[in-house]
Amino acid sequence: MKIRLDKYIWAVRLSKTRSQASELIAKGRVLVNDAHVKPSREVKVGETIVLLKNSARFQYKVIGLLDKRVGAPLVKDFIQDHTAPEEIEKLKAYQESQRNYRLTDGKPTKKDRRVLDRFMEDWQED
């Protein structure tokens, strides 16, 4: 069986759509055996797929090929997750910082700015 990399990434639910999978590959955020590839590259059993999300590096091993998208419980029959726990923590920290940033309007108020300036002045004097 032959399957394109973009279709495989979509089929095992590493991306929401096939066009998003192609875009990730074209931008260099997907590596196969630590090499940049094209979306049309064929996937083989035993290869390692690395997906770069924000600052985290997710690693998967291909254990089976499929031609159609499968349900989430069946994904484990086609791909194994070899991601290090610290990489998952990196992604969680990034998501938390983004969540905190979105709670504000992103720009400090005049009062916040004064407090920050006083802190920086006090800190630089020591």
C-alpha positions in Angstrom: 0.0 0.0 0.0 1.2 3.5 -0.9 0.0 6.6 0.9 1.1 10.3 0.7 2.5 11.9 3.8 -0.1 14.7 3.9 -2.9 12.2 3.7 -1.3 9.9 6.4 -0.9 12.8 8.8 -4.6 13.7 8.3 -5.8 10.1 8.5 -4.1 9.5 11.9 -5.5 12.8 13.2 -2.2 14.8 13.6 -4.0 17.6 11.7 -7.6 18.6 11.3 -7.6 18.8 7.5 -5.5 17.5 4.7 -4.7 21.0 3.4 -3.4 21.9 6.9 -1.3 18.8 6.8 0.2 19.8 3.4 0.8 23.3 4.8 2.6 22.0 7.8 4.9 19.9 5.6 5.5 22.7 3.2 6.5 25.0 6.0 9.1 22.5 7.3 7.2 21.6 10.5 7.0 17.9 9.7 10.2 15.8 9.4 10.4 12.2 8.4 13.5 10.4 9.7 14.8 13.9 10.7 14.7 15.2 7.0 12.5 17.8 5.4 10.2 16.2 2.9 7.4 17.1 0.4 3.7 16.5 1.1 3.7 13.9 -1.8 6.3 11.7 -0.2 5.2 8.1 0.4 5.1 6.9 4.0 6.6 3.5 4.9 6.2 1.4 8.0 8.9 1.9 10.6 9.6 5.6 9.7 9.7 8.3 12.4 7.6 11.4 11.9 8.5 14.5 13.9 5.8 17.2 14.2 7.0 20.6 15.4 4.3 22.5 17.2 5.2 25.9 18.7 8.3 25.1 20.7 7.5 21.4 21.2 8.8 18.4 19.2 6.3 15.5 18.9 7.7 12.2 17.7 5.7 9.4 16.2 6.6 6.0 14.7 4.5 4.6 11.8 3.4 1.0 12.6 0.7 0.7 10.0 -0.7 2.3 6.8 -4.2 3.3 6.1 -6.0 4.9 3.2 -9.0 6.5 5.0 -9.3 8.6 8.2 -10.0 6.6 11.2 -11.7 7.3 14.6 -9.6 8.4 17.5 -9.6 5.1 19.3 -8.2 3.3 16.2 -5.3 5.6 15.7 -3.1 3.6 18.1 -3.1 0.7 15.6 -1.4 2.8 13.0 1.0 5.2 14.9 2.9 5.1 18.2 3.6 8.2 20.2 7.3 8.5 21.2 7.1 12.1 22.5 9.2 12.9 25.5 7.2 14.2 28.6 9.2 17.4 28.7 8.0 18.2 25.2 4.4 17.9 26.2 5.1 20.2 29.2 6.6 22.7 26.8 3.4 22.8 24.8 1.3 23.1 27.9 3.4 26.0 29.2 3.0 27.7 25.8 -0.7 27.2 25.8 -1.0 28.5 29.4 1.0 31.6 28.5 -1.2 32.2 25.5 -4.3 31.8 27.7 -3.0 34.3 30.2 -2.1 36.8 27.4 -5.6 36.6 26.0 -7.2 37.4 29.4 -5.7 40.9 29.0 -5.8 43.2 26.1 -2.1 42.7 25.7 -1.1 46.2 26.5 -0.2 47.4 30.0 -2.4 50.1 31.5 -0.8 53.4 32.6 -0.8 52.3 36.2 0.8 48.9 35.2 3.5 50.8 33.3 4.3 53.0 36.3 4.6 50.0 38.6 6.8 48.2 36.1 9.0 51.3 35.7 9.4 51.6 39.5 10.3 47.9 39.7 12.9 48.2 36.9 14.4 51.4 38.5 14.7 49.7 41.9 16.1 46.5 40.4 18.8 48.3 38.4 20.1 50.3 41.4 21.2 47.2 43.3 
